[in-house]
C-alpha cells in the first residue's frame, strides 16, 4: 500500500497562505524536491540543453511570495525556471508542453478565497502528476535526502521571464473553435472573477468577433473570487438579464472551471454542459467509445440522458484528477464535474473553462439554438447539496449518530432511485452532503438531521 500523503490533497498542495504547508519555507523545499524528481525521471532535458520548469500563477497577493520561494528551490538544484506570470491553469499546462519544458507548476488555490494559496504540478505532457510521483516529492521534502545536493558556480539554475505566454494560450484556445465559425452577432457577458483569466478569455472571445460585456478583470491581489466569478454566478446571471446577453461565462480564480448562464439568466452548471456537449459529440460520432466520464457528484439524470442517446457514463471519485486518470486509462476524450471542471482531451490536458465555453458556443452556432433550448436536452433528478464548515476531518464512523442517519436516509430515498453521498472536501475544511430523491421535503429533512449531527461534533460555528 502506498504511504499516506502528508501535504498533497486532491489537487496539489493547498491551504492558508503563509501557514504550513503553504509557506515560503515549504515551497522552497517543494521546489528542490520537484526539480530533483523531474531531472531524474526525465533522464535528460527535453530541449537537450538544460532542465527547465515553467512557473505560472493566478492573481493572489501571496503568489509573489510563493513564486519566488519555489523558484529559489528549483534554481538551487541546477534547473532553470521560466516565469510566465498570471495565466489560467490550463494555460500553464499548455505552455509547459509548447516550450518542451520538463515540468510545469501553477501557484493557485483555484476557487478558494484570496488568503489561501496552493501549488499544482504538471508533468512534461501537461497532465497532473500520478500519486506515486507526488509521494516521491513529499518523501524528499520530509526526509532531507537531497539536502547535500548543492550545484555551484555555473551549475546553478537560471531564471527567465517570457512575455508571450498569454498569446500562446490564446491561440491554442482559439484553435478549439471551428475555423468556419465566428461569434459575430453574439453578445457575451464574462465574469473572470478577478482571476488568472482576466486577459485571456476576453481576448479570445473578442478575436472571434463577439460583443463583450466584461466583469471581474481588475485583480488587485485580494479580490479574486470575492463575490464574483463562478463562485457567485448569480451576479453574472443578473448582468445577462440586464444587458440582454446571449450567454454568460463565469470562471473561478485559475479558470480551470466554467459555469454558464443562458439568455434568460438561468444558471447552467457542469452537468448541463456535459449533457449538451456529450449529446452533441454522440450525434457527430466524436465521443470516443461513446463514453462520458464524470464523478459521483453528478446528477443521475445525466446518466439517463446519455444512455438514452446510445452512450454510457463512468463514475469516479470527486476531483478532476480522478476524472482525467480514468479518461487516460480508458482512452476517453470527454469528462468533467458538476462544479464546472470540463476536460476536452482533444484540446486540453486538464480542465479548461475557456475551451469548455467555446465548445458550447460552437454548438449554439452550429445548431442555431439558444442555450436555454440546448439545456433542455436532459431532465435533472431532484438533488440537494449542503456544505458544512468543520474544524477537523474526523472519520464519520467515529461520530455519534451520523452513520445511523445516513443509513436511515438511504432507506427512504434509495427505493425511489435516490442516493446519499457524504464526503470531506479535498480542498477546503468542509463536509459535503449530497442527497438525491423524488421528494424535496424528504431531502431537506435528512439534510438538516445529518448536518446538525455533524455541526454538533466538529462544526466551526461559522
SVG drawing of the C-alpha trace seen along z (x, -y; Angstrom):
<svg xmlns="http://www.w3.org/2000/svg" viewBox="-42 -47 74 49">
<polyline fill="none" stroke="black" stroke-width="0.4" points="0.0,0.0 1.3,-3.5 2.4,-5.7 -0.2,-8.2 0.2,-11.7 1.1,-14.4 0.7,-17.7 -0.7,-16.8 -4.5,-16.8 -6.9,-16.0 -5.5,-18.9 -1.9,-19.6 -0.9,-21.4 -3.4,-23.9 -4.1,-25.9 -4.0,-29.3 -1.1,-31.3 1.9,-31.7 0.7,-28.9 2.1,-25.4 2.1,-23.8 1.7,-26.9 4.8,-28.7 7.9,-30.1 9.9,-27.5 7.9,-24.5 7.6,-26.0 11.4,-26.2 11.7,-22.5 9.0,-21.5 10.9,-23.3 14.1,-21.5 12.3,-18.1 10.3,-18.6 13.4,-19.7 15.3,-16.6 12.4,-14.2 11.8,-15.7 15.5,-15.6 15.9,-12.0 12.6,-10.9 13.4,-12.5 16.9,-11.2 17.8,-14.2 16.3,-17.6 13.6,-17.7 15.3,-20.6 18.6,-18.6 20.4,-21.5 19.2,-22.4 16.3,-21.2 13.5,-23.8 10.4,-24.1 7.6,-26.6 6.1,-28.5 2.8,-30.3 0.3,-31.7 -3.1,-33.3 -3.7,-36.8 -3.4,-36.3 -1.3,-38.6 0.6,-35.7 1.6,-34.5 4.6,-36.7 5.9,-35.1 5.2,-31.5 6.6,-32.1 9.9,-33.4 10.2,-30.7 9.5,-27.7 11.7,-29.1 14.6,-29.5 14.3,-25.9 14.3,-24.8 17.3,-27.0 19.3,-25.7 19.1,-22.2 20.5,-23.4 17.2,-23.6 16.2,-26.7 12.9,-28.5 10.6,-30.1 8.3,-32.6 5.1,-33.2 3.1,-35.4 -0.6,-35.2 -2.2,-32.6 -5.1,-30.1 -4.1,-26.6 -4.8,-25.1 -2.6,-27.8 0.3,-26.7 -0.2,-23.1 -0.2,-24.1 2.8,-26.4 4.7,-23.5 4.1,-21.3 4.6,-24.1 8.0,-25.1 9.1,-21.4 9.7,-22.1 10.4,-19.2 7.5,-20.2 5.0,-22.9 4.0,-24.5 1.0,-26.8 0.6,-28.7 -3.1,-28.9 -5.9,-28.0 -8.4,-27.8 -11.9,-28.7 -10.7,-29.4 -10.6,-32.9 -7.6,-35.1 -5.9,-34.4 -5.5,-30.7 -2.9,-29.6 -1.6,-26.3 0.8,-24.6 -0.2,-22.3 2.3,-20.3 2.2,-19.1 4.5,-16.6 6.1,-17.4 3.0,-16.1 0.8,-18.8 -1.1,-16.2 -1.2,-16.3 1.2,-14.1 0.4,-10.5 0.0,-9.8 3.4,-7.9 5.2,-11.0 3.6,-13.3 4.5,-10.8 8.1,-10.7 8.3,-14.6 6.8,-14.5 9.2,-12.0 12.1,-14.1 10.6,-17.2 10.5,-15.5 13.4,-13.1 16.2,-15.6 17.7,-13.1 18.7,-15.7 19.9,-18.3 23.6,-17.8 22.9,-18.1 24.1,-21.7 25.2,-22.6 27.6,-25.5 29.1,-28.0 27.7,-27.7 25.6,-24.7 23.1,-26.8 19.9,-27.3 18.9,-30.5 15.5,-32.2 13.8,-33.7 10.6,-35.5 8.7,-35.2 6.2,-37.7 4.2,-35.7 2.6,-33.1 -0.8,-34.7 -0.6,-34.9 0.4,-31.3 -2.6,-30.2 -5.0,-32.5 -4.1,-30.9 -4.3,-27.4 -7.8,-28.1 -9.0,-29.6 -7.9,-26.5 -10.5,-24.5 -13.3,-26.6 -14.2,-25.6 -12.5,-27.8 -15.6,-28.0 -17.5,-29.8 -17.3,-33.2 -19.0,-34.7 -20.2,-37.7 -23.7,-38.9 -23.3,-37.3 -23.4,-39.3 -21.5,-37.6 -21.2,-38.6 -18.0,-37.5 -17.0,-37.4 -13.4,-36.4 -13.6,-36.6 -10.5,-38.9 -8.5,-35.8 -6.0,-34.4 -8.3,-34.6 -8.7,-38.4 -6.7,-38.8 -7.1,-35.5 -10.8,-34.9 -11.8,-38.4 -9.0,-38.3 -10.2,-35.0 -13.9,-35.9 -13.2,-39.4 -10.9,-38.0 -13.6,-35.6 -16.0,-38.5 -18.2,-38.6 -19.6,-41.7 -18.5,-41.6 -19.8,-42.8 -16.8,-42.3 -16.6,-42.0 -14.0,-40.7 -10.9,-41.8 -9.3,-44.2 -7.4,-41.9 -5.7,-43.7 -4.4,-40.6 -7.2,-40.4 -10.4,-40.4 -10.0,-37.1 -13.3,-35.0 -14.7,-37.7 -18.5,-37.9 -17.8,-37.3 -16.9,-34.6 -18.1,-31.1 -18.2,-31.0 -21.0,-33.7 -22.7,-33.2 -25.9,-34.9 -24.2,-38.3 -23.4,-37.2 -26.9,-35.9 -28.3,-39.3 -26.0,-41.1 -27.1,-38.7 -30.7,-39.8 -29.7,-43.4 -27.7,-43.6 -29.8,-41.1 -26.8,-38.9 -27.0,-35.6 -24.9,-33.8 -22.9,-34.5 -19.5,-32.9 -18.0,-32.8 -14.6,-31.5 -13.0,-30.6 -9.7,-32.0 -7.5,-29.8 -10.1,-29.4 -10.0,-25.6 -13.7,-25.8 -16.6,-27.4 -20.3,-28.0 -22.6,-29.4 -25.8,-31.4 -28.5,-31.2 -30.1,-34.1 -32.9,-34.1 -30.5,-34.5 -30.7,-30.8 -27.6,-29.1 -26.1,-26.3 -23.8,-24.1 -21.2,-21.4 -23.9,-18.7 -25.8,-20.8 -22.6,-21.5 -21.7,-17.8 -25.2,-16.8 -25.1,-19.4 -21.6,-18.6 -21.7,-14.8 -25.0,-14.5 -23.7,-16.7 -20.5,-14.7 -22.5,-11.5 -24.6,-12.8 -21.5,-13.7 -19.7,-10.5 -16.9,-12.3 -17.5,-11.0 -14.8,-8.3 -16.2,-4.9 -19.5,-6.7 -18.5,-7.3 -18.7,-10.3 -16.6,-10.2 -18.0,-12.1 -17.9,-11.9 -20.2,-10.6 -21.5,-14.1 -23.1,-14.4 -26.9,-14.2 -28.3,-10.7 -30.4,-12.3 -27.2,-12.8 -26.6,-9.0 -30.1,-8.5 -29.8,-11.1 -26.5,-9.7 -27.8,-6.1 -31.0,-7.1 -28.8,-8.5 -26.8,-5.3 -23.8,-6.2 -22.7,-5.4 -21.2,-7.1 -18.4,-6.1 -18.3,-7.5 -15.1,-8.4 -14.4,-9.8 -14.7,-13.6 -11.8,-15.6 -10.9,-16.4 -7.6,-14.5 -9.7,-11.3 -11.7,-12.1 -8.5,-12.7 -6.9,-9.5 -10.0,-7.5 -10.0,-9.2 -6.4,-8.2 -6.9,-4.6 -9.8,-4.1 -8.7,-6.5 -11.9,-8.6 -11.9,-12.2 -14.6,-14.0 -15.3,-14.1 -16.0,-16.6 -17.6,-17.6 -20.8,-19.2 -18.7,-22.1 -17.6,-23.1 -14.3,-21.3 -14.7,-20.1 -11.9,-18.2 -12.0,-18.0 -8.9,-15.9 -8.9,-16.6 -8.0,-20.2 -6.5,-20.2 -4.8,-18.0 -6.6,-19.4 -9.9,-21.2 -10.2,-24.3 -13.0,-26.7 -12.4,-28.8 -12.2,-25.7 -15.4,-24.3 -17.2,-27.6 -16.0,-27.6 -17.4,-24.1 -20.9,-25.2 -20.7,-28.4 -19.8,-26.2 -22.8,-24.1 -25.0,-27.2 -23.7,-28.5 -23.9,-25.1 -27.4,-24.3 -28.7,-27.9 -30.3,-27.3 -30.2,-29.4 -28.5,-28.0 -31.8,-27.6 -33.1,-25.3 -29.9,-23.2 -30.0,-22.8 -33.5,-21.2 -31.8,-18.1 -32.0,-16.2 -34.0,-16.0 -32.4,-16.7 -33.3,-14.5 -34.1,-16.4 -30.9,-16.9 -29.8,-18.8 -26.2,-19.6 -25.3,-21.0 -21.8,-22.2 -20.8,-22.3 -17.5,-24.0 -15.6,-21.9 -12.6,-22.3 -11.3,-18.8 -11.9,-15.8 -12.8,-13.1 -13.9,-9.7 -17.7,-9.7 -17.8,-6.3 -16.3,-7.8 -19.1,-10.3 -22.4,-9.7 -25.5,-9.1 -24.0,-10.2 -23.8,-6.8 -27.2,-5.7 -28.8,-8.8 -27.1,-8.1 -28.5,-4.6 -32.0,-5.8 -31.9,-8.4 -30.7,-5.9 -33.5,-3.5 -36.1,-6.2 -34.7,-7.6 -33.0,-4.5 -36.2,-2.7 -37.2,-5.7 -33.9,-5.8 -32.2,-8.3 -28.9,-8.2 -26.9,-9.8 -23.3,-10.8 -21.3,-12.2 -17.6,-13.2 -15.0,-15.7 -13.8,-18.3 -10.3,-17.6 -9.5,-21.4 -11.4,-23.1 -12.3,-22.4 -15.8,-21.3 -18.2,-18.4 -20.2,-18.0 -23.6,-16.2 -25.5,-15.2 -29.0,-13.7 -30.9,-12.7 -34.6,-11.7 -38.0,-12.4 -39.3,-14.4 -37.7,-17.8 -39.1,-17.8 -37.7,-14.4 -34.3,-15.5 -34.4,-18.7 -35.4,-16.7 -32.5,-14.3 -30.0,-17.0 -30.9,-19.0 -30.6,-16.0 -27.3,-14.8 -25.7,-18.2 -26.9,-19.1 -25.2,-15.9 -22.0,-16.9 -22.1,-20.5 -22.6,-19.5 -19.4,-17.4 -17.0,-19.1 -18.6,-22.2 -16.8,-25.5 -19.8,-27.6 -19.3,-29.9"/>
</svg>
